[in-house]
Amino acid sequence: MIGKRQWAGIVILIFTMMLAACSSGNEETNQGTNEETSKTQSDAESHTDMNHSSSGEVPEGLEKAEDPTFEVGSQAVIEKGHMKGMQGAEATIEGAFNTTAYVVSYTPTTGGERVEDHKWVIHEEIKNPGEEPLEPGTEVTIQASHMKGMHGATAEIEAAKQTTVYMITYTPTTGGEKVTNHKWVTENELSEA
């Protein structure tokens, strides 16, 4: 027969095991949360590689739009943003140009994960593109520096569209510094202010 002291010992042992199990479960839960936090931070950091502002210089041969929907100096609202804080921001149009805009996928020259479906690289930012718009699936060398490791990278054209592209200045809706001469947004990514 089990005495009171033995029962007390068994209860304490069971209680200790339960606490240890709960503690272990919390560590696993915390580890999972930490991994999710790291992934979110990593995703956010990948956007910090983008050169939000630029000097405003445009590639040689880029043709100014004669009658753009959004005139240089006018205001527009960004309807589709490529980066955090872009969508919904009011922008000033700094330049409007007629060209072919491409969606590209590439592996940065600095290493790291492949960038999928980057918007936008324009015809004049591709090495020796020729006169005609390039077809999806074409392999090209990028001469733009919108993101770290982009210049000189080999890319695949995912999609192409002839359009007016705009260089814009805006203040992110998330706060922070004004972004000047951002390249590029297309006409359908803007609406009247």
RAWOVEN-V939944 format. One record per backbone hydrogen bond with DSSP energy under -0.5 kcal/mol. NH is the residue of the N-H (numbers start at 1). CO is the residue of the C=O. E is the energy in kcal/mol with one decimal. If there is no record, write none. Layout:
NH/CO/E
NH/CO/E
This chain:
7/3/-2.5
8/4/-2.6
9/5/-2.3
10/6/-2.5
11/7/-2.9
12/8/-2.5
13/9/-2.4
14/10/-2.7
15/11/-2.8
16/12/-2.6
17/13/-2.3
18/14/-2.4
19/15/-2.2
20/16/-2.3
21/17/-2.3
22/18/-2.6
23/19/-2.7
24/20/-2.4
25/21/-2.4
26/22/-2.3
27/23/-2.0
28/24/-2.1
29/25/-2.6
30/26/-3.3
31/27/-2.6
32/28/-2.5
33/29/-2.5
34/30/-2.9
35/31/-2.4
36/32/-2.4
37/33/-2.7
38/34/-2.6
39/35/-2.3
40/36/-2.5
41/37/-2.7
42/38/-2.6
43/39/-2.8
44/40/-2.4
45/41/-2.8
46/42/-1.7
47/43/-0.8
47/44/-0.9
48/44/-0.6
48/45/-0.8
49/45/-0.5
49/46/-0.6
50/47/-1.4
51/146/-4.3
52/50/-1.5
54/180/-2.0
62/59/-1.7
63/98/-0.7
65/96/-2.6
71/69/-0.6
73/93/-3.0
74/71/-2.1
76/91/-2.2
77/191/-3.1
78/89/-2.7
79/77/-0.7
79/189/-2.8
80/189/-1.2
86/83/-1.8
87/83/-0.5
88/78/-3.6
89/86/-2.1
91/76/-3.8
92/169/-2.8
93/74/-2.6
94/92/-0.6
94/167/-3.2
95/167/-1.4
97/165/-2.6
98/63/-2.3
99/97/-0.5
99/163/-2.3
101/99/-0.5
101/161/-3.0
102/121/-2.9
103/159/-2.3
104/102/-0.5
104/118/-2.0
105/156/-1.9
106/115/-2.1
107/154/-0.8
108/106/-0.5
108/113/-0.6
109/149/-2.6
111/108/-1.7
115/106/-3.5
116/114/-0.6
118/104/-3.3
120/102/-0.6
121/102/-1.9
123/100/-2.0
125/122/-2.3
126/123/-1.3
127/141/-2.7
129/126/-0.7
137/157/-3.3
138/135/-1.9
140/155/-2.9
142/153/-2.6
143/125/-3.7
144/125/-0.6
148/49/-1.4
150/147/-2.0
152/142/-3.5
153/150/-2.4
155/140/-3.2
156/105/-2.6
157/138/-2.5
158/103/-3.5
159/103/-1.3
161/101/-2.1
163/99/-2.5
163/161/-0.5
165/97/-2.9
165/163/-0.5
166/185/-3.2
167/95/-2.1
168/166/-0.5
168/182/-1.9
169/92/-2.0
170/179/-2.2
171/90/-0.7
172/170/-0.5
172/177/-0.6
173/85/-2.5
175/172/-1.6
179/170/-3.6
180/178/-0.6
182/168/-3.5
184/166/-0.5
185/166/-1.7
187/164/-1.3
189/186/-1.9
190/187/-1.5
191/77/-1.9
193/75/-0.9
